[in-house]
Structures are given as C-alpha cells and as structure tokens.
Amino acid sequence: SIYLNKQIAFDENLPRRAGKKRLYFYILSLIGLAAAFFGTAMLLSYIIDLLTGTSYLSDGSSSSTISAALSTLIVGLPVWFFTWLPMQIEALNNSDVGDHARRSIVRKSYLYFVIFAAVIGGMAAAVGLVFTLISQLLGAGEGNFVNSLLNALQTLVLFSILLLYHFFSLRKDTTTRAGALEEKQEQFSVLVFDKGDGKFGEAV
C-alpha cells in the first residue's frame, strides 16, 4: 500500500494521478464495504439465533461464528470508512477537483455497481421473506419460523440501507454538479439586442 501510494505520487500529471488514487481507493472501499456488510449480517444472524434459541453461547460452533463475524466487521468497516470518506469529501467539493471527482467513471461505476448489487440482494431477500411467510401459512414451514423470518427480514433491511445510502450519494452528485454548473453560468456576461419595446430584453 505504501509502495503503491509512492508510485502514484511520482506521476506529475495531476488529473492522471488523481484518477489512479481514485481507482485505488474505490477498490479498497468496495472490498471494505463487502466485508463490513457480511460481518454485520453474520453478527445480526448470530444475535437472532440466540434470541430464538437456535444457538447457545456455550456451543463451540457459536464461538467460531461470533469470532468470524466480529473479525470481518472489525477489519472491513475501517477499510471502507477510511477509503470512502476521502472520496465522498472530494466529490462534495464545489471546486474543479470536486467536479472531476463527480464525473469520474470510477466513482459512477462504483455507485452503480453497489446499487445494482443492493437491488438484486434486496429482491432475493424479499423473495425469501415472502416464501417463508407463504410456507408457514400453507403449513409447509420447517424448523424455527421466527428465526427464518427474522433472518430474511434483517437481510432485506441491510440491503435496503445499502441501496438508499448509495442512491442518495449518487443523487447528491447530480444535484451538486447541477448547482456548480448553474453557479458558473450565472457568472457569464450576456449582451441582449432589443428592438426597442423592451419585451424581448425583459424576457431574456
């Protein structure tokens, strides 16, 4: 990581250097986000298992499950936070740097990919939730119904949060870019030729 940052810093072309850094940060952000998401899902699933009596603290497999969930979350969350936050701050900047960041193919690809993954995951979770409910209503449910229901619900909620956060981030990019463009256009000088009655000039 240190070696790669040094290699990027050696590039004297500022836009190209910013693009390389952006690509590096978004790749790490995506990895960290995936790890944090699955770590959170595993942790919530473990808590649900405890509450519904499916798992016990004294069970050896439960200890390994909680260890895996916490380690994944502890590693993934800081990686995502410390790589996503600088990119988000850069994109919210009203300067030319922020404008380049918002128009970046890397950033758009990252946001669209996460939104797409969240939509697909949310749809799958919703199908699982409906299937669990219908199976229970038809008397074909197996195992712990409450456990299955809560696990499907927590997965749906996590994908929904993931979708909404990145959707609003994408929307914020659009509104910020439009605001910056409008601010630049307001600084343009305009010369209007009016035929004399003042109507055309007033309308312009």
C-alpha positions in Angstrom: 0.0 0.0 0.0 2.8 2.5 0.9 4.7 1.5 -2.2 1.7 1.9 -4.4 0.9 5.4 -2.9 4.5 6.4 -3.6 4.2 5.2 -7.2 1.0 7.2 -7.7 2.6 10.3 -6.1 5.5 10.1 -8.7 3.1 10.8 -11.5 3.5 14.5 -12.4 0.2 14.7 -14.3 -2.3 15.8 -11.7 -5.5 14.6 -13.3 -4.0 11.2 -14.0 -2.5 11.0 -10.5 -5.9 11.8 -9.0 -7.5 9.2 -11.3 -5.1 6.5 -10.1 -5.6 7.4 -6.5 -9.4 7.3 -7.0 -9.3 3.9 -8.6 -7.2 2.5 -5.7 -9.4 4.0 -3.0 -12.7 2.8 -4.6 -11.3 -0.8 -5.0 -10.4 -0.8 -1.3 -13.7 0.8 -0.4 -15.6 -1.9 -2.3 -13.7 -4.6 -0.5 -14.2 -3.0 2.9 -17.9 -2.4 2.2 -18.4 -6.1 1.3 -16.6 -7.3 4.4 -18.5 -4.8 6.7 -21.8 -5.9 5.1 -21.3 -9.6 5.5 -19.8 -9.1 9.0 -22.9 -7.2 10.1 -25.2 -9.8 8.6 -23.4 -12.6 10.3 -23.5 -10.7 13.6 -27.2 -10.0 13.4 -27.9 -13.6 12.4 -26.0 -14.8 15.4 -28.0 -12.5 17.7 -31.2 -13.7 16.1 -30.1 -17.3 16.7 -29.5 -16.5 20.4 -32.9 -14.8 20.8 -34.8 -17.6 19.1 -33.0 -20.3 21.0 -31.4 -21.8 17.8 -27.9 -21.2 19.2 -26.2 -21.1 22.6 -23.2 -19.2 23.9 -21.7 -22.5 25.3 -21.8 -24.0 21.8 -18.3 -24.3 20.1 -19.7 -23.5 16.7 -21.3 -20.4 18.1 -18.0 -19.1 19.4 -16.4 -19.6 15.9 -19.4 -17.8 14.3 -19.2 -14.8 16.5 -15.4 -14.6 16.1 -15.7 -14.7 12.3 -18.5 -12.1 12.3 -16.6 -9.7 14.6 -13.3 -10.1 12.9 -14.8 -9.5 9.5 -16.7 -6.4 10.7 -13.7 -5.0 12.6 -11.4 -5.3 9.5 -14.0 -4.3 6.9 -15.6 -1.3 8.5 -12.4 0.8 8.9 -11.2 -0.1 5.4 -14.4 1.1 3.9 -14.7 4.2 6.2 -11.2 5.5 5.6 -11.3 5.0 1.9 -14.8 6.0 1.2 -14.8 9.2 3.3 -12.0 11.0 1.4 -13.7 10.2 -1.9 -17.0 11.4 -0.6 -15.5 14.7 0.7 -13.7 15.2 -2.6 -16.9 14.6 -4.6 -18.9 17.1 -2.4 -16.3 19.8 -3.1 -17.5 22.7 -5.3 -14.1 23.2 -6.9 -12.9 21.8 -10.2 -11.4 18.9 -8.3 -14.8 18.0 -7.0 -16.3 18.4 -10.4 -13.8 15.9 -11.9 -14.5 13.5 -9.0 -18.2 13.6 -9.6 -17.8 13.0 -13.3 -15.3 10.2 -12.7 -16.1 6.9 -14.5 -14.6 5.1 -11.5 -16.9 6.8 -9.0 -20.0 6.3 -11.2 -19.1 2.6 -11.8 -18.6 2.1 -8.0 -22.0 3.7 -7.1 -23.9 1.9 -9.9 -22.4 -1.4 -9.1 -23.2 -1.2 -5.4 -26.8 0.0 -6.2 -27.2 -2.9 -8.6 -25.9 -5.4 -6.1 -28.2 -4.0 -3.4 -31.2 -4.2 -5.7 -30.5 -7.8 -6.6 -29.7 -8.7 -3.0 -32.9 -6.9 -1.7 -35.0 -8.7 -4.3 -33.6 -12.1 -3.3 -34.2 -11.3 0.4 -37.7 -10.2 -0.3 -38.4 -13.4 -2.2 -37.0 -15.4 0.7 -39.2 -13.4 3.2 -42.4 -14.0 1.2 -41.5 -17.7 0.6 -41.1 -18.1 4.4 -44.5 -16.4 5.1 -46.3 -18.4 2.5 -44.8 -21.7 3.6 -45.9 -21.0 7.1 -49.4 -20.1 6.0 -49.7 -23.3 4.0 -48.3 -25.4 6.8 -45.2 -26.4 4.9 -42.8 -24.5 7.0 -39.9 -26.3 8.5 -37.7 -25.6 11.5 -37.9 -22.3 13.5 -40.3 -20.0 11.7 -39.4 -16.9 13.8 -35.7 -17.5 13.2 -36.1 -17.8 9.4 -38.4 -14.8 9.3 -36.1 -12.5 11.3 -33.0 -13.6 9.3 -34.8 -12.9 6.0 -36.0 -9.5 7.4 -32.6 -8.4 8.6 -31.1 -9.3 5.2 -33.7 -7.2 3.5 -33.2 -4.3 5.8 -29.4 -4.3 5.3 -29.7 -4.4 1.5 -32.3 -1.6 1.7 -29.9 0.6 3.8 -27.1 -0.1 1.4 -29.3 0.8 -1.6 -30.7 4.0 -0.1 -27.3 5.3 1.1 -25.6 4.9 -2.2 -28.7 6.1 -4.2 -28.7 9.3 -2.3 -25.0 9.6 -2.7 -25.5 9.4 -6.5 -28.4 11.8 -6.3 -26.2 14.2 -4.3 -23.6 14.1 -7.0 -26.1 15.1 -9.6 -27.6 18.0 -7.6 -24.1 19.3 -6.6 -22.9 19.1 -10.3 -26.1 20.9 -11.4 -25.6 23.6 -8.7 -21.9 24.1 -9.6 -22.8 24.4 -13.3 -25.6 26.9 -12.6 -23.2 29.0 -10.4 -20.7 29.1 -13.3 -23.4 30.1 -15.8 -24.6 33.0 -13.6 -21.1 34.5 -14.0 -21.4 34.7 -17.8 -21.9 38.1 -19.3 -24.9 38.4 -21.6 -25.5 41.0 -24.3 -29.1 41.3 -25.5 -30.2 43.2 -28.6 -33.8 44.5 -28.2 -35.8 46.0 -31.0 -37.0 48.8 -28.7 -40.2 47.9 -26.9 -38.2 46.2 -24.1 -40.3 43.0 -24.1 -37.7 40.7 -25.6 -34.9 42.1 -23.3 -37.1 41.7 -20.2 -38.0 38.1 -21.1 -34.3 37.2 -21.6 
